[in-house]
Amino acid sequence: MDARIDVEDLLGLQTGEGHIIRNAGNIERLEWDVRRGISSIPSHPWLPTTGPDAITARGFIYDVDTGRLEEVSYPGPTGSIG
């Protein structure tokens, strides 16, 4: 986790186009956090999930050390984590 990195700029996103979670924990916890974030998007009553204006939500983890961006599979486990 490096708070000096401007993730939006790095990924070419404008403010509000992405939800950034910074986590120094283990990868399982981070994937869980991303899945929980993704799950809240299609359940929002103002966002269409069917028809021509339907939204899709995807989540990624950026590895500061390797520079790799990995997609988190969704749906996946989003229940409580120990």
N, C-alpha and C positions, 0 to 999 in steps of 0.2 A: 504494500500500500504506500503510495507516494502522493501526498496531497498537493505537491507542486505540479503534477501533471494535469493539464487542461484536457480532460477526456473528451468533451464535446468538440473542441478544436481538432484533437487527434483523429476523431472519427468523422469529422466533417458534419457535425450536427449543429443545428441552431438551438438557442435556448428554448427549452420546453419540448424538444423533439425526442428526448430520451430521459429516462430516470436512472441516475447514477448511484450505485450502492458501493461504498468503499468499505472493504472488509479485510482485516488482517488475520481472520480466522482460517480454519481449515477449508478445503475445497468443498467438502460435503455440505458444510454450513452455508457456504457462499451459494452453491447451486440451489439449496433449499430457499434461501432468501430471494434469489432471482425468480424461482418458480412461484413463490408467494406473490411477488410483485406482478408477474405476468398474469396470474389468475385473477387479480383485482381489476384488470383492464376490461376484459369482455363482460364482466358482470356489472359494469357501470351502466345505469339506466339511460344515460344520454348517448351512449355509443352503439351504433348499429352493428349487429353480428350476423345479419342476413341481408340479402339483396345486393344491389349494385354498389352501395356505399358501405358495405361490411368492412370492418376493421380486422386486422390480424395483429397479434402481439408476439414478439420474439424477444428472447433475452440472451445476452452474451456475457462472457467473462473475459476481461483483458488481463493478460499476464504481463506485468511490468518487466519482469526479468527477461522473458523471451520475445516479447512484442507480439505474441500470438493472441488472436481473438477467437474464442471458442463458443459456439452456440450451446445453450443449455436446452436439453430436450424438454418439451412441454406437450402434453401433460406429463407429469411425473409426481413423485411423492411431495406433498405439501402439508402433510399432517404435522403433529408436534415433533420436535427434534430434541434429543436428549443432550 
